[in-house]
Amino acid sequence: MTTVLLIRHGLTSANTGGTLAGWTPGVHLAPKGEEQVRALASRLSGVPVKAIVSSPLERCQETASALLDGRGKLTIETDDRLGECRYGDWEGQSLKTLAKDPLWKVVQAHPSAAQFPGGEALRDTQSRAVAAVRAHNARLGEDATWIAVSHGDVIKAILADALGLHLDEFQRIVVDPASVSVVTYTTMRPFVVRMNDV
C-alpha cells in the first residue's frame, strides 16, 4: 500500500478576494494561510513521510516549505503535473464576473466537457494529476507515505478518480485551504481514508 496525503495550499489573497488565480505568478499565502500551514505542519510532524512533492506555484511551494520543518534532509520535489488547472483567459478574473460566462454552468454541471479558452480541459487536468500520483506511488514504493501539495480542483479531481466517480461529480467534493485528504493505493483499488480534514 502506498499512502498519499493530498494537501491543498493555505489561504491566499486570491481566495479571500474572489479571484481565480490559476497560474498567475506572485500569488502567495495570506497571513491566515501562513498560520494554517504552520498549524498543519505541527499536526503532521509525527507522520513519517518519504517525500514531499509540490505544484510549482508559490502558494504550494510555501505550504510545502512549512511541512519540511523538522524533517531532516527531506527536500521539496516539484512536479508541474500537480499544478493548478490552466484556466487560460479566465485567470486573474473575479469569480463574480466568471459566473456570468456560459462556460461557468458547464464547469459546474458537466466539468468533463469544460475547455477553458486559451487553457486546458478539466479532464486533462485530472489525467495529468492522477498520472503524477501514480508515478510517484510507483517510484516511492508500496510501503511509502508521501505528501502531494496541490490545488483545490486538482485534489478534487484526484479524489474523484480514487472514489471511482466520473469527473462530472467532482464539484460535490469540498477541499478547503490547508486541508488534508488521504488516499491509500493498493494493487486492487484506491481507498479514500479521509477527505477535507482541517
C-alpha positions in Angstrom: 0.0 0.0 0.0 1.2 3.5 -0.8 -0.4 6.3 1.0 -0.6 9.9 -0.3 -1.6 12.9 1.8 -3.2 15.4 -0.6 -2.7 18.8 0.9 -4.2 22.0 -0.5 -2.2 25.1 -0.1 -3.1 27.6 2.6 -5.4 30.6 2.2 -4.3 33.3 -0.3 -5.4 36.8 -1.0 -6.9 35.4 -4.3 -9.1 33.0 -2.2 -10.3 35.8 0.1 -10.7 38.3 -2.8 -12.8 36.0 -5.0 -10.2 35.8 -7.9 -9.4 32.8 -10.0 -5.6 32.8 -9.6 -4.7 29.8 -11.7 -1.1 30.0 -12.8 -0.9 33.8 -12.2 2.6 34.4 -10.7 3.1 36.1 -7.4 0.1 34.6 -5.5 1.4 34.0 -2.0 -0.1 32.7 1.2 -2.0 35.3 3.1 -1.1 35.8 6.9 -4.1 33.5 7.7 -2.8 30.9 5.2 0.7 31.0 6.8 -1.0 30.4 10.2 -2.9 27.5 8.7 0.1 25.7 7.3 2.2 26.2 10.5 -0.6 24.5 12.4 -0.8 21.8 9.8 2.9 21.2 9.9 2.7 20.8 13.7 -0.2 18.4 13.3 1.6 16.2 10.8 5.0 16.4 12.5 4.7 12.8 13.8 3.8 11.3 10.4 6.9 9.8 8.7 6.9 10.7 5.0 9.2 9.6 2.3 8.7 12.6 0.0 7.0 16.0 -0.3 6.0 16.7 -3.9 4.6 20.1 -4.8 3.0 22.1 -7.5 5.5 24.7 -8.8 3.2 27.6 -7.8 4.3 29.9 -5.0 1.4 29.2 -2.7 2.1 25.5 -2.8 5.8 25.8 -2.5 5.3 28.0 0.6 2.9 25.4 2.1 5.4 22.6 1.3 8.2 24.5 2.9 6.3 24.8 6.2 5.8 21.0 6.1 9.5 20.4 5.7 10.3 21.8 9.2 11.9 19.1 11.4 12.1 16.6 8.5 15.9 16.4 8.3 17.4 16.1 4.8 14.0 15.8 3.0 13.6 18.4 0.2 10.7 19.6 -1.8 10.3 17.9 -5.2 8.4 19.9 -7.8 6.0 18.4 -10.3 4.2 20.6 -12.8 1.5 17.9 -13.2 0.3 18.8 -9.7 0.0 22.4 -10.8 -3.3 24.2 -10.9 -5.7 23.8 -13.9 -4.6 26.1 -16.7 -7.6 28.3 -16.8 -6.3 30.4 -19.7 -8.3 33.6 -20.3 -10.1 33.1 -17.0 -7.0 33.5 -14.9 -6.9 36.6 -12.8 -10.6 37.3 -13.3 -13.2 37.7 -10.5 -15.4 34.7 -9.8 -18.5 37.1 -9.9 -17.6 38.0 -13.5 -16.8 34.4 -14.5 -20.2 33.2 -13.0 -21.9 35.2 -15.8 -20.0 33.3 -18.6 -22.0 30.5 -20.2 -19.0 28.2 -19.6 -19.4 28.6 -15.8 -22.6 26.4 -15.9 -20.6 23.7 -17.9 -17.8 23.8 -15.3 -20.4 23.3 -12.5 -22.7 20.7 -14.1 -20.6 18.9 -16.8 -16.9 19.6 -16.0 -15.7 16.8 -18.2 -16.8 18.9 -21.2 -15.2 22.1 -19.9 -12.4 23.5 -22.1 -11.0 26.8 -20.8 -10.4 29.4 -23.5 -6.6 29.6 -24.0 -6.2 27.0 -21.3 -6.8 23.3 -20.8 -9.7 21.0 -20.3 -10.6 19.8 -16.8 -10.4 16.2 -18.0 -6.8 16.8 -19.0 -6.1 18.3 -15.6 -7.4 15.2 -14.0 -5.5 12.9 -16.3 -2.1 14.6 -15.6 -2.7 14.8 -11.8 -3.7 11.2 -11.5 -0.8 10.1 -13.6 1.6 12.1 -11.3 0.2 10.5 -8.2 0.5 7.0 -9.7 4.0 7.7 -11.0 5.2 8.9 -7.5 3.5 5.9 -5.9 5.4 3.5 -8.2 8.7 5.4 -7.6 8.4 5.6 -3.8 7.2 2.0 -3.3 4.3 0.3 -1.7 5.3 1.0 1.9 5.7 4.7 1.4 3.6 7.6 2.8 4.2 10.8 0.9 2.7 14.3 0.7 1.4 16.0 -2.5 0.8 19.7 -2.2 -1.6 21.0 -4.8 -4.8 23.0 -5.5 -8.5 22.6 -4.9 -9.7 21.5 -8.3 -6.7 19.2 -8.8 -7.2 17.5 -5.5 -10.9 17.1 -6.1 -10.1 15.5 -9.5 -7.7 13.1 -7.9 -10.2 12.2 -5.2 -13.0 11.7 -7.8 -10.7 9.2 -9.6 -9.9 7.4 -6.3 -13.6 7.2 -5.4 -14.5 5.8 -8.8 -16.6 8.9 -9.6 -17.0 10.4 -13.0 -15.3 13.8 -13.3 -18.8 15.3 -13.7 -19.4 14.6 -10.0 -16.2 16.2 -8.7 -17.9 19.5 -7.8 -19.6 17.6 -5.0 -16.3 17.3 -3.2 -15.0 20.0 -1.0 -11.3 20.7 -0.5 -10.6 23.7 1.8 -7.3 25.6 2.1 -4.8 23.7 4.2 -7.0 20.6 4.3 -5.7 17.0 4.2 -7.2 14.2 2.2 -5.7 10.8 2.4 -5.8 8.0 -0.2 -4.2 4.6 0.1 -3.4 2.9 -3.1 -3.3 -0.9 -3.3 -2.8 -3.3 -6.3 -6.6 -3.8 -6.4 -8.0 -0.3 -5.9 -7.5 3.0 -4.1 -9.1 3.5 -0.7 -10.1 7.1 0.4 -9.3 7.2 4.1 -10.0 10.9 4.8 -11.3 13.9 2.9 -11.1 17.7 3.5 -9.8 17.2 7.1 -9.0 20.6 8.7 
